[in-house]
Amino acid sequence: MKELYRDVGVVLRTYKLGESDRIVVLMTADNGKVRAVAKGVRKTKSKFGARLEPMSHVKLL
């Protein structure tokens, strides 16, 4: 089952996944190093694409 996390972290690295998705590697305060899939962030109209660049500070849900 998928788990939900609420945390803050820093984006360490991103990888392309398919045409519009991205795998994001994050270092979080409570959960350490986490990998997550960000769906649709590589689409041209995505609001979140630029926020997931390496060394960005992000809030996670």
PQR file with spaces between the fields and no chain letter, atoms N, CA, C, O and H, PARSE charges and radii, in Angstrom:
ATOM       1  N    MET     1       0.838   -1.188    0.000 -0.4000 1.5000
ATOM       2  CA   MET     1       0.000    0.000    0.000 -0.0000 2.0000
ATOM       3  C    MET     1       0.880    1.247    0.000  0.5500 1.7000
ATOM       4  O    MET     1       1.957    1.253    0.595 -0.5500 1.4000
ATOM       5  N    LYS     2       0.425    2.279   -0.655 -0.4000 1.5000
ATOM       6  CA   LYS     2       1.164    3.537   -0.721 -0.0000 2.0000
ATOM       7  C    LYS     2       1.039    4.280    0.601  0.5500 1.7000
ATOM       8  O    LYS     2      -0.011    4.268    1.242 -0.5500 1.4000
ATOM       9  H    LYS     2      -0.450    2.274   -1.138  0.4000 1.0000
ATOM      10  N    GLU     3       2.119    4.918    0.990 -0.4000 1.5000
ATOM      11  CA   GLU     3       2.118    5.707    2.212 -0.0000 2.0000
ATOM      12  C    GLU     3       2.146    7.187    1.856  0.5500 1.7000
ATOM      13  O    GLU     3       2.754    7.581    0.860 -0.5500 1.4000
ATOM      14  H    GLU     3       2.972    4.928    0.469  0.4000 1.0000
ATOM      15  N    LEU     4       1.489    8.003    2.670 -0.4000 1.5000
ATOM      16  CA   LEU     4       1.520    9.447    2.489 -0.0000 2.0000
ATOM      17  C    LEU     4       2.443   10.059    3.530  0.5500 1.7000
ATOM      18  O    LEU     4       2.426    9.669    4.697 -0.5500 1.4000
ATOM      19  H    LEU     4       0.995    7.683    3.478  0.4000 1.0000
ATOM      20  N    TYR     5       3.235   11.009    3.102 -0.4000 1.5000
ATOM      21  CA   TYR     5       4.168   11.707    3.983 -0.0000 2.0000
ATOM      22  C    TYR     5       3.872   13.199    3.946  0.5500 1.7000
ATOM      23  O    TYR     5       3.510   13.742    2.902 -0.5500 1.4000
ATOM      24  H    TYR     5       3.249   11.326    2.154  0.4000 1.0000
ATOM      25  N    ARG     6       4.026   13.855    5.084 -0.4000 1.5000
ATOM      26  CA   ARG     6       4.049   15.318    5.146 -0.0000 2.0000
ATOM      27  C    ARG     6       5.420   15.670    5.678  0.5500 1.7000
ATOM      28  O    ARG     6       5.796   15.275    6.782 -0.5500 1.4000
ATOM      29  H    ARG     6       4.320   13.414    5.932  0.4000 1.0000
ATOM      30  N    ASP     7       6.164   16.422    4.876 -0.4000 1.5000
ATOM      31  CA   ASP     7       7.549   16.683    5.249 -0.0000 2.0000
ATOM      32  C    ASP     7       8.061   17.862    4.428  0.5500 1.7000
ATOM      33  O    ASP     7       7.380   18.328    3.514 -0.5500 1.4000
ATOM      34  H    ASP     7       5.859   16.743    3.980  0.4000 1.0000
ATOM      35  N    VAL     8       9.233   18.332    4.745 -0.4000 1.5000
ATOM      36  CA   VAL     8       9.939   19.314    3.929 -0.0000 2.0000
ATOM      37  C    VAL     8      11.250   18.680    3.497  0.5500 1.7000
ATOM      38  O    VAL     8      11.804   17.836    4.201 -0.5500 1.4000
ATOM      39  H    VAL     8       9.786   17.953    5.487  0.4000 1.0000
ATOM      40  N    GLY     9      11.739   19.091    2.343 -0.4000 1.5000
ATOM      41  CA   GLY     9      12.971   18.489    1.862 -0.0000 2.0000
ATOM      42  C    GLY     9      13.632   19.294    0.766  0.5500 1.7000
ATOM      43  O    GLY     9      13.162   20.363    0.376 -0.5500 1.4000
ATOM      44  H    GLY     9      11.289   19.777    1.771  0.4000 1.0000
ATOM      45  N    VAL    10      14.734   18.753    0.282 -0.4000 1.5000
ATOM      46  CA   VAL    10      15.513   19.364   -0.791 -0.0000 2.0000
ATOM      47  C    VAL    10      15.591   18.362   -1.935  0.5500 1.7000
ATOM      48  O    VAL    10      15.865   17.182   -1.718 -0.5500 1.4000
ATOM      49  H    VAL    10      15.116   17.885    0.599  0.4000 1.0000
ATOM      50  N    VAL    11      15.349   18.835   -3.151 -0.4000 1.5000
ATOM      51  CA   VAL    11      15.450   17.976   -4.333 -0.0000 2.0000
ATOM      52  C    VAL    11      16.925   17.733   -4.623  0.5500 1.7000
ATOM      53  O    VAL    11      17.691   18.678   -4.814 -0.5500 1.4000
ATOM      54  H    VAL    11      15.127   19.794   -3.328  0.4000 1.0000
ATOM      55  N    LEU    12      17.324   16.456   -4.657 -0.4000 1.5000
ATOM      56  CA   LEU    12      18.707   16.108   -4.953 -0.0000 2.0000
ATOM      57  C    LEU    12      18.924   15.856   -6.439  0.5500 1.7000
ATOM      58  O    LEU    12      19.925   16.286   -7.012 -0.5500 1.4000
ATOM      59  H    LEU    12      16.702   15.688   -4.502  0.4000 1.0000
ATOM      60  N    ARG    13      17.972   15.150   -7.060 -0.4000 1.5000
ATOM      61  CA   ARG    13      18.140   14.772   -8.461 -0.0000 2.0000
ATOM      62  C    ARG    13      16.782   14.435   -9.056  0.5500 1.7000
ATOM      63  O    ARG    13      15.862   14.040   -8.340 -0.5500 1.4000
ATOM      64  H    ARG    13      17.159   14.800   -6.595  0.4000 1.0000
ATOM      65  N    THR    14      16.662   14.593  -10.372 -0.4000 1.5000
ATOM      66  CA   THR    14      15.450   14.188  -11.070 -0.0000 2.0000
ATOM      67  C    THR    14      15.823   13.343  -12.277  0.5500 1.7000
ATOM      68  O    THR    14      16.885   13.521  -12.874 -0.5500 1.4000
ATOM      69  H    THR    14      17.410   14.914  -10.953  0.4000 1.0000
ATOM      70  N    TYR    15      14.930   12.417  -12.627 -0.4000 1.5000
ATOM      71  CA   TYR    15      15.094   11.555  -13.795 -0.0000 2.0000
ATOM      72  C    TYR    15      13.831   11.631  -14.638  0.5500 1.7000
ATOM      73  O    TYR    15      12.729   11.735  -14.099 -0.5500 1.4000
ATOM      74  H    TYR    15      14.068   12.272  -12.142  0.4000 1.0000
ATOM      75  N    LYS    16      13.980   11.581  -15.943 -0.4000 1.5000
ATOM      76  CA   LYS    16      12.820   11.538  -16.828 -0.0000 2.0000
ATOM      77  C    LYS    16      12.156   10.173  -16.717  0.5500 1.7000
ATOM      78  O    LYS    16      12.832    9.155  -16.566 -0.5500 1.4000
ATOM      79  H    LYS    16      14.875   11.497  -16.381  0.4000 1.0000
ATOM      80  N    LEU    17      10.832   10.158  -16.792 -0.4000 1.5000
ATOM      81  CA   LEU    17      10.059    8.925  -16.755 -0.0000 2.0000
ATOM      82  C    LEU    17       8.926    9.066  -17.758  0.5500 1.7000
ATOM      83  O    LEU    17       7.970    9.802  -17.514 -0.5500 1.4000
ATOM      84  H    LEU    17      10.283   10.984  -16.914  0.4000 1.0000
ATOM      85  N    GLY    18       9.022    8.379  -18.867 -0.4000 1.5000
ATOM      86  CA   GLY    18       7.995    8.490  -19.894 -0.0000 2.0000
ATOM      87  C    GLY    18       8.006    9.859  -20.545  0.5500 1.7000
ATOM      88  O    GLY    18       9.029   10.543  -20.571 -0.5500 1.4000
ATOM      89  H    GLY    18       9.799    7.781  -19.065  0.4000 1.0000
ATOM      90  N    GLU    19       6.847   10.252  -21.073 -0.4000 1.5000
ATOM      91  CA   GLU    19       6.757   11.525  -21.792 -0.0000 2.0000
ATOM      92  C    GLU    19       6.499   12.720  -20.885  0.5500 1.7000
ATOM      93  O    GLU    19       6.961   13.823  -21.179 -0.5500 1.4000
ATOM      94  H    GLU    19       6.016    9.696  -21.052  0.4000 1.0000
ATOM      95  N    SER    20       5.774   12.524  -19.792 -0.4000 1.5000
ATOM      96  CA   SER    20       5.382   13.694  -19.006 -0.0000 2.0000
ATOM      97  C    SER    20       5.657   13.574  -17.508  0.5500 1.7000
ATOM      98  O    SER    20       5.310   14.477  -16.747 -0.5500 1.4000
ATOM      99  H    SER    20       5.400   11.628  -19.553  0.4000 1.0000
ATOM     100  N    ASP    21       6.268   12.488  -17.077 -0.4000 1.5000
ATOM     101  CA   ASP    21       6.500   12.282  -15.648 -0.0000 2.0000
ATOM     102  C    ASP    21       7.980   12.412  -15.311  0.5500 1.7000
ATOM     103  O    ASP    21       8.835   12.459  -16.195 -0.5500 1.4000
ATOM     104  H    ASP    21       6.550   11.755  -17.696  0.4000 1.0000
ATOM     105  N    ARG    22       8.258   12.468  -14.020 -0.4000 1.5000
ATOM     106  CA   ARG    22       9.634   12.607  -13.557 -0.0000 2.0000
ATOM     107  C    ARG    22       9.784   11.877  -12.217  0.5500 1.7000
ATOM     108  O    ARG    22       8.898   11.947  -11.366 -0.5500 1.4000
ATOM     109  H    ARG    22       7.564   12.429  -13.302  0.4000 1.0000
ATOM     110  N    ILE    23      10.902   11.184  -12.037 -0.4000 1.5000
ATOM     111  CA   ILE    23      11.246   10.598  -10.745 -0.0000 2.0000
ATOM     112  C    ILE    23      12.086   11.631  -10.008  0.5500 1.7000
ATOM     113  O    ILE    23      13.050   12.161  -10.561 -0.5500 1.4000
ATOM     114  H    ILE    23      11.622   11.128  -12.729  0.4000 1.0000
ATOM     115  N    VAL    24      11.725   11.915   -8.772 -0.4000 1.5000
ATOM     116  CA   VAL    24      12.398   12.940   -7.979 -0.0000 2.0000
ATOM     117  C    VAL    24      13.037   12.275   -6.759  0.5500 1.7000
ATOM     118  O    VAL    24      12.374   11.536   -6.031 -0.5500 1.4000
ATOM     119  H    VAL    24      10.942   11.484   -8.323  0.4000 1.0000
ATOM     120  N    VAL    25      14.316   12.538   -6.540 -0.4000 1.5000
ATOM     121  CA   VAL    25      15.024   12.039   -5.360 -0.0000 2.0000
ATOM     122  C    VAL    25      15.157   13.211   -4.394  0.5500 1.7000
ATOM     123  O    VAL    25      15.715   14.253   -4.737 -0.5500 1.4000
ATOM     124  H    VAL    25      14.855   13.138   -7.131  0.4000 1.0000
ATOM     125  N    LEU    26      14.635   13.025   -3.174 -0.4000 1.5000
ATOM     126  CA   LEU    26      14.580   14.098   -2.185 -0.0000 2.0000
ATOM     127  C    LEU    26      15.283   13.682   -0.899  0.5500 1.7000
ATOM     128  O    LEU    26      15.291   12.503   -0.546 -0.5500 1.4000
ATOM     129  H    LEU    26      14.182   12.179   -2.895  0.4000 1.0000
ATOM     130  N    MET    27      15.866   14.639   -0.208 -0.4000 1.5000
ATOM     131  CA   MET    27      16.373   14.423    1.145 -0.0000 2.0000
ATOM     132  C    MET    27      15.430   15.167    2.074  0.5500 1.7000
ATOM     133  O    MET    27      15.354   16.396    2.040 -0.5500 1.4000
ATOM     134  H    MET    27      15.859   15.597   -0.496  0.4000 1.0000
ATOM     135  N    THR    28      14.705   14.416    2.909 -0.4000 1.5000
ATOM     136  CA   THR    28      13.700   15.012    3.774 -0.0000 2.0000
ATOM     137  C    THR    28      14.178   15.053    5.219  0.5500 1.7000
ATOM     138  O    THR    28      15.104   14.338    5.602 -0.5500 1.4000
ATOM     139  H    THR    28      14.766   13.418    2.937  0.4000 1.0000
ATOM     140  N    ALA    29      13.541   15.890    6.004 -0.4000 1.5000
ATOM     141  CA   ALA    29      13.933   16.064    7.401 -0.0000 2.0000
ATOM     142  C    ALA    29      13.598   14.839    8.244  0.5500 1.7000
ATOM     143  O    ALA    29      14.420   14.413    9.055 -0.5500 1.4000
ATOM     144  H    ALA    29      12.789   16.471    5.692  0.4000 1.0000
ATOM     145  N    ASP    30      12.413   14.266    8.072 -0.4000 1.5000
ATOM     146  CA   ASP    30      11.964   13.161    8.923 -0.0000 2.0000
ATOM     147  C    ASP    30      12.200   11.780    8.327  0.5500 1.7000
ATOM     148  O    ASP    30      12.408   10.823    9.073 -0.5500 1.4000
ATOM     149  H    ASP    30      11.746   14.612    7.413  0.4000 1.0000
ATOM     150  N    ASN    31      12.172   11.652    7.003 -0.4000 1.5000
ATOM     151  CA   ASN    31      12.210   10.336    6.362 -0.0000 2.0000
ATOM     152  C    ASN    31      13.493   10.044    5.605  0.5500 1.7000
ATOM     153  O    ASN    31      13.602    8.987    4.984 -0.5500 1.4000
ATOM     154  H    ASN    31      12.002   12.429    6.398  0.4000 1.0000
ATOM     155  N    GLY    32      14.462   10.936    5.635 -0.4000 1.5000
ATOM     156  CA   GLY    32      15.729   10.699    4.946 -0.0000 2.0000
ATOM     157  C    GLY    32      15.590   10.799    3.436  0.5500 1.7000
ATOM     158  O    GLY    32      14.833   11.626    2.929 -0.5500 1.4000
ATOM     159  H    GLY    32      14.374   11.795    6.140  0.4000 1.0000
ATOM     160  N    LYS    33      16.324    9.951    2.718 -0.4000 1.5000
ATOM     161  CA   LYS    33      16.316    9.974    1.257 -0.0000 2.0000
ATOM     162  C    LYS    33      15.073    9.243    0.740  0.5500 1.7000
ATOM     163  O    LYS    33      14.835    8.085    1.081 -0.5500 1.4000
ATOM     164  H    LYS    33      16.939    9.279    3.130  0.4000 1.0000
ATOM     165  N    VAL    34      14.288    9.936   -0.085 -0.4000 1.5000
ATOM     166  CA   VAL    34      13.021    9.412   -0.591 -0.0000 2.0000
ATOM     167  C    VAL    34      12.987    9.584   -2.105  0.5500 1.7000
ATOM     168  O    VAL    34      13.426   10.605   -2.633 -0.5500 1.4000
ATOM     169  H    VAL    34      14.481   10.877   -0.361  0.4000 1.0000
ATOM     170  N    ARG    35      12.463    8.578   -2.796 -0.4000 1.5000
ATOM     171  CA   ARG    35      12.214    8.685   -4.239 -0.0000 2.0000
ATOM     172  C    ARG    35      10.713    8.761   -4.445  0.5500 1.7000
ATOM     173  O    ARG    35       9.954    8.030   -3.809 -0.5500 1.4000
ATOM     174  H    ARG    35      12.106    7.748   -2.368  0.4000 1.0000
ATOM     175  N    ALA    36      10.286    9.645   -5.336 -0.4000 1.5000
ATOM     176  CA   ALA    36       8.862    9.812   -5.607 -0.0000 2.0000
ATOM     177  C    ALA    36       8.655   10.047   -7.094  0.5500 1.7000
ATOM     178  O    ALA    36       9.563   10.493   -7.796 -0.5500 1.4000
ATOM     179  H    ALA    36      10.903   10.239   -5.853  0.4000 1.0000
ATOM     180  N    VAL    37       7.448    9.741   -7.568 -0.4000 1.5000
ATOM     181  CA   VAL    37       7.095    9.996   -8.959 -0.0000 2.0000
ATOM     182  C    VAL    37       6.214   11.234   -9.000  0.5500 1.7000
ATOM     183  O    VAL    37       5.192   11.300   -8.317 -0.5500 1.4000
ATOM     184  H    VAL    37       6.711    9.378   -6.997  0.4000 1.0000
ATOM     185  N    ALA    38       6.610   12.210   -9.799 -0.4000 1.5000
ATOM     186  CA   ALA    38       5.825   13.429   -9.999 -0.0000 2.0000
ATOM     187  C    ALA    38       5.131   13.295  -11.349  0.5500 1.7000
ATOM     188  O    ALA    38       5.772   13.377  -12.396 -0.5500 1.4000
ATOM     189  H    ALA    38       7.441   12.157  -10.354  0.4000 1.0000
ATOM     190  N    LYS    39       3.827   13.089  -11.319 -0.4000 1.5000
ATOM     191  CA   LYS    39       3.056   12.848  -12.536 -0.0000 2.0000
ATOM     192  C    LYS    39       2.769   14.156  -13.271  0.5500 1.7000
ATOM     193  O    LYS    39       2.339   15.133  -12.656 -0.5500 1.4000
ATOM     194  H    LYS    39       3.305   13.022  -10.469  0.4000 1.0000
ATOM     195  N    GLY    40       3.003   14.179  -14.564 -0.4000 1.5000
ATOM     196  CA   GLY    40       2.624   15.295  -15.419 -0.0000 2.0000
ATOM     197  C    GLY    40       3.464   16.547  -15.311  0.5500 1.7000
ATOM     198  O    GLY    40       3.080   17.572  -15.874 -0.5500 1.4000
ATOM     199  H    GLY    40       3.352   13.386  -15.063  0.4000 1.0000
ATOM     200  N    VAL    41       4.586   16.520  -14.620 -0.4000 1.5000
ATOM     201  CA   VAL    41       5.363   17.747  -14.419 -0.0000 2.0000
ATOM     202  C    VAL    41       6.143   18.174  -15.654  0.5500 1.7000
ATOM     203  O    VAL    41       6.588   19.319  -15.721 -0.5500 1.4000
ATOM     204  H    VAL    41       4.898   15.688  -14.163  0.4000 1.0000
ATOM     205  N    ARG    42       6.320   17.304  -16.620 -0.4000 1.5000
ATOM     206  CA   ARG    42       7.061   17.675  -17.825 -0.0000 2.0000
ATOM     207  C    ARG    42       6.149   18.186  -18.936  0.5500 1.7000
ATOM     208  O    ARG    42       6.625   18.493  -20.029 -0.5500 1.4000
ATOM     209  H    ARG    42       5.959   16.373  -16.565  0.4000 1.0000
ATOM     210  N    LYS    43       4.860   18.283  -18.678 -0.4000 1.5000
ATOM     211  CA   LYS    43       3.942   18.859  -19.660 -0.0000 2.0000
ATOM     212  C    LYS    43       4.182   20.361  -19.740  0.5500 1.7000
ATOM     213  O    LYS    43       4.616   20.976  -18.766 -0.5500 1.4000
ATOM     214  H    LYS    43       4.473   18.034  -17.790  0.4000 1.0000
ATOM     215  N    THR    44       3.903   20.947  -20.887 -0.4000 1.5000
ATOM     216  CA   THR    44       4.188   22.372  -21.083 -0.0000 2.0000
ATOM     217  C    THR    44       3.359   23.277  -20.172  0.5500 1.7000
ATOM     218  O    THR    44       3.815   24.367  -19.829 -0.5500 1.4000
ATOM     219  H    THR    44       3.550   20.447  -21.678  0.4000 1.0000
ATOM     220  N    LYS    45       2.172   22.864  -19.776 -0.4000 1.5000
ATOM     221  CA   LYS    45       1.312   23.703  -18.941 -0.0000 2.0000
ATOM     222  C    LYS    45       1.393   23.355  -17.457  0.5500 1.7000
ATOM     223  O    LYS    45       0.552   23.798  -16.675 -0.5500 1.4000
ATOM     224  H    LYS    45       1.802   21.978  -20.055  0.4000 1.0000
ATOM     225  N    SER    46       2.382   22.576  -17.063 -0.4000 1.5000
ATOM     226  CA   SER    46       2.522   22.172  -15.668 -0.0000 2.0000
ATOM     227  C    SER    46       3.008   23.336  -14.804  0.5500 1.7000
ATOM     228  O    SER    46       3.903   24.084  -15.198 -0.5500 1.4000
ATOM     229  H    SER    46       3.066   22.216  -17.698  0.4000 1.0000
ATOM     230  N    LYS    47       2.406   23.476  -13.620 -0.4000 1.5000
ATOM     231  CA   LYS    47       2.813   24.514  -12.671 -0.0000 2.0000
ATOM     232  C    LYS    47       4.025   24.081  -11.850  0.5500 1.7000
ATOM     233  O    LYS    47       4.739   24.926  -11.308 -0.5500 1.4000
ATOM     234  H    LYS    47       1.679   22.868  -13.300  0.4000 1.0000
ATOM     235  N    PHE    48       4.263   22.775  -11.753 -0.4000 1.5000
ATOM     236  CA   PHE    48       5.242   22.252  -10.809 -0.0000 2.0000
ATOM     237  C    PHE    48       6.592   21.913  -11.413  0.5500 1.7000
ATOM     238  O    PHE    48       7.523   21.605  -10.669 -0.5500 1.4000
ATOM     239  H    PHE    48       3.683   22.089  -12.193  0.4000 1.0000
ATOM     240  N    GLY    49       6.737   21.955  -12.711 -0.4000 1.5000
ATOM     241  CA   GLY    49       7.986   21.549  -13.353 -0.0000 2.0000
ATOM     242  C    GLY    49       9.206   22.295  -12.855  0.5500 1.7000
ATOM     243  O    GLY    49      10.211   21.667  -12.522 -0.5500 1.4000
ATOM     244  H    GLY    49       5.981   22.205  -13.316  0.4000 1.0000
ATOM     245  N    ALA    50       9.149   23.596  -12.796 -0.4000 1.5000
ATOM     246  CA   ALA    50      10.300   24.404  -12.374 -0.0000 2.0000
ATOM     247  C    ALA    50      10.558   24.296  -10.871  0.5500 1.7000
ATOM     248  O    ALA    50      11.671   24.564  -10.420 -0.5500 1.4000
ATOM     249  H    ALA    50       8.332   24.106  -13.067  0.4000 1.0000
ATOM     250  N    ARG    51       9.570   23.916  -10.108 -0.4000 1.5000
ATOM     251  CA   ARG    51       9.743   23.804   -8.653 -0.0000 2.0000
ATOM     252  C    ARG    51      10.499   22.550   -8.248  0.5500 1.7000
ATOM     253  O    ARG    51      10.930   22.429   -7.102 -0.5500 1.4000
ATOM     254  H    ARG    51       8.665   23.698  -10.474  0.4000 1.0000
ATOM     255  N    LEU    52      10.662   21.619   -9.173 -0.4000 1.5000
ATOM     256  CA   LEU    52      11.326   20.357   -8.848 -0.0000 2.0000
ATOM     257  C    LEU    52      12.725   20.267   -9.432  0.5500 1.7000
ATOM     258  O    LEU    52      13.191   19.175   -9.758 -0.5500 1.4000
ATOM     259  H    LEU    52      10.311   21.716  -10.104  0.4000 1.0000
ATOM     260  N    GLU    53      13.392   21.387   -9.565 -0.4000 1.5000
ATOM     261  CA   GLU    53      14.778   21.404  -10.025 -0.0000 2.0000
ATOM     262  C    GLU    53      15.699   21.069   -8.852  0.5500 1.7000
ATOM     263  O    GLU    53      15.343   21.328   -7.703 -0.5500 1.4000
ATOM     264  H    GLU    53      13.013   22.274   -9.301  0.4000 1.0000
ATOM     265  N    PRO    54      16.882   20.495   -9.120 -0.5600 1.5000
ATOM     266  CA   PRO    54      17.807   20.157   -8.034  0.2800 2.0000
ATOM     267  C    PRO    54      18.136   21.361   -7.147  0.5500 1.7000
ATOM     268  O    PRO    54      18.272   22.488   -7.624 -0.5500 1.4000
ATOM     269  N    MET    55      18.259   21.095   -5.872 -0.4000 1.5000
ATOM     270  CA   MET    55      18.546   22.052   -4.796 -0.0000 2.0000
ATOM     271  C    MET    55      17.376   22.982   -4.480  0.5500 1.7000
ATOM     272  O    MET    55      17.571   24.023   -3.853 -0.5500 1.4000
ATOM     273  H    MET    55      18.149   20.180   -5.485  0.4000 1.0000
ATOM     274  N    SER    56      16.179   22.627   -4.899 -0.4000 1.5000
ATOM     275  CA   SER    56      14.984   23.382   -4.537 -0.0000 2.0000
ATOM     276  C    SER    56      14.467   22.886   -3.194  0.5500 1.7000
ATOM     277  O    SER    56      14.468   21.683   -2.932 -0.5500 1.4000
ATOM     278  H    SER    56      16.020   21.781   -5.408  0.4000 1.0000
ATOM     279  N    HIS    57      14.028   23.801   -2.347 -0.4000 1.5000
ATOM     280  CA   HIS    57      13.423   23.456   -1.057 -0.0000 2.0000
ATOM     281  C    HIS    57      11.927   23.315   -1.286  0.5500 1.7000
ATOM     282  O    HIS    57      11.292   24.246   -1.780 -0.5500 1.4000
ATOM     283  H    HIS    57      14.027   24.779   -2.560  0.4000 1.0000
ATOM     284  N    VAL    58      11.343   22.154   -0.931 -0.4000 1.5000
ATOM     285  CA   VAL    58       9.939   21.886   -1.231 -0.0000 2.0000
ATOM     286  C    VAL    58       9.212   21.349    0.001  0.5500 1.7000
ATOM     287  O    VAL    58       9.818   20.747    0.888 -0.5500 1.4000
ATOM     288  H    VAL    58      11.859   21.397   -0.529  0.4000 1.0000
ATOM     289  N    LYS    59       7.895   21.582    0.034 -0.4000 1.5000
ATOM     290  CA   LYS    59       7.013   20.966    1.023 -0.0000 2.0000
ATOM     291  C    LYS    59       6.369   19.760    0.354  0.5500 1.7000
ATOM     292  O    LYS    59       5.937   19.844   -0.796 -0.5500 1.4000
ATOM     293  H    LYS    59       7.403   22.070   -0.686  0.4000 1.0000
ATOM     294  N    LEU    60       6.302   18.648    1.063 -0.4000 1.5000
ATOM     295  CA   LEU    60       5.798   17.402    0.493 -0.0000 2.0000
ATOM     296  C    LEU    60       4.518   16.969    1.174  0.5500 1.7000
ATOM     297  O    LEU    60       4.297   17.225    2.358 -0.5500 1.4000
ATOM     298  H    LEU    60       6.653   18.580    1.997  0.4000 1.0000
ATOM     299  N    LEU    61       3.683   16.306    0.393 -0.4000 1.5000
ATOM     300  CA   LEU    61       2.483   15.668    0.937 -0.0000 2.0000
ATOM     301  C    LEU    61       2.489   14.233    0.499  0.5500 1.7000
ATOM     302  O    LEU    61       1.574   13.481    0.835 -0.5500 1.4000
ATOM     303  H    LEU    61       3.862   16.099   -0.569  0.4000 1.0000
